[in-house]
Amino acid sequence: MPPTHTVEGLQAARAIRDEHGAAIGIVLLSQFVETRHAVDLLADGAGGLGYLLKDRILDPAELTDAIRRVGNGGSAIDPIVIEQLLKRRQTDSPLAALTDREREVLAGMAEGRSNQSIAAKLHISDKTVEACTGRIFTKLGLEPGPDDHRRIRAVLTYLHATTNH
């Protein structure tokens, strides 16, 4: 954001999140792929957050869809950001145990997609996505709990593992 073209947008998003919690959805639009900023924005694990690249928001319907997902408490992470995070993955990462398909499903989860949307994007069945999701949770050690959202925890594990190595 002008005037200094640094991280004012991220700082504003963090300040809004700190003051209002998840009551206000935030979609951060960035000019650059800065995976550490995506991780920082999503670090508290709360839904209602998005990180999108300005250059890729050419279709108003895609932006509208992302805003709706964030407004409904979900997340929206640009696929290019997800791709960059996957490239930085290291073999000692908790993600090393995931298959390529499981990483693709996890990337779809990080984009804030539903199982049906992931299935359509990857041209696989809903049942395959469900099976992959279950294996992802198991491999990442994410046991079900009454107050936890395992999808968000899986995405945060993924983001943390790929930006800290």
N, C-alpha and C positions, 0 to 999 in steps of 0.2 A: 504494500500500500504506500502511496506517496505520503509524506514528502521524502523520506529517507530510503525507501525501497528496501527495507530490511524486514524485520519480523513484527511490525506493529499490528498486523492483522492477527497473528498468533497471540500476541500479548493481549489484544482486546478480547479475543475469544476466551483465553484463560481467565481474564478478569471477570467476564460475564459468567463463565461457568463457576468460578469461585464464589461470586456473589449470589447467583440464582440457582445453582445446581442444575439438575436435569430438567427443571421446569421450562427452560428455554432451549430450543434446538438451535444448533450452530452448524452452518455449512461454511467452511473456509475455502475460498477460491484462491489458488496460488498460481503464479506464473511459472514456477520451477518445481521439479520433483525433489522435495526435501523430506526424505523418509523420517528423519529425526523429528521434524515438526509434526508429522502425522502421529508418530508414537507419543510425543509430548501431549498433543491434543487429546488422544484417546487413553492416556495413562490411568485415569481414575476409573476406567471400566464402565462408565455410565453411557447409556445409549443416547440417542438424540444428537449425534455428532457426524459431521462429514468433512472430507478433505478431497477437493476436486481440482483438477487443472483447468485453468481458464481456456487454454487453447483447444481443449477437447470438448468443451460445452458448446457445441455448434448446433445441436438439436434441442430446441426448447422443450420438447417432450422428455428428453433424458434429464434435463435440469429439473423439470417439474417432478419427475418420478423420484429423483434423489431428494428433493426438498420434502416431498410427501413422506418418504421413508424416514428421514430424520425427524420430521414433525410427529411421526407416529412412534418415536422412541427407538428407531433403528439406526443404522449407520449407512454411510455412503462413502466408500473409498475408491478413488480413481483406479482403474485397472493398471495403468502405467505405474502408479505408486506401488501397487501390489507386486507387479513384475520386478521392479527395482529391489523390493524387499526380498523377493525370492532369489534373485541373483546374488544377494549378499549372504545368503544362508550358508552356514558352515557345517562341516560334518559332525562337530561336537555339539551341535544345536539339538534341543529337544525335538526339532522337526526332522532330524536325520532319519528317524524311523518311518516317516511317512512315505508312501509311494507317490509317484508323479500324479496319479489320479487324485489321491487324497489331498495333495498340495493344491491341485486345481480347484477342488471342492472348497478347501479352506480359503483360497483366494476369493472365490465367489461369496463365501460367508463374510469375508473382510469387506467386500464391496457392499454388504448389506442386503444381499439377495436372499430370497426365500429358497427352499429346497426345489420348488417347482421352477423357479427362474434359473437356478443353477443347472438343473436337468436340461432345460431348453437350451441354455447357452452352450453346454458341453455335449449336447445331443446324446444324452443317456436317460435312463428311466428314473422316475422319482425314487423307486426302491433302491437303485444303485446309489443315489445321493444319500439316502437315509443310512444305508449300510456303510458308506464311506464316512459319514458324519459320526456314526457310532464308533468306528475304528479310530477316527481322529481323537475323539474324547478319551478312549481307552489308552491309546498310545501316548497322549499328553498327560495322562493321569488325572483327568477331570471327571471325578465322580459326581453323580447328581446330588444336589443339596437343596434344601427348601428355599434358601435365599440367594442362590447363585444362578446366573445365566451362563450356561456352559458355552454357548456360541460366542458370546463376548469374551469370555475367559480364553477360549481357544484362539480367537483373533489377537488378543493381547499377548498371549504366549508367543504366537507367531511374530508379531511386530517386535516384541522385546528381544526375541532370539535373533532376529535378522538385523537389528540395528545395533546390538551390543557386541557383535563379533566381527 
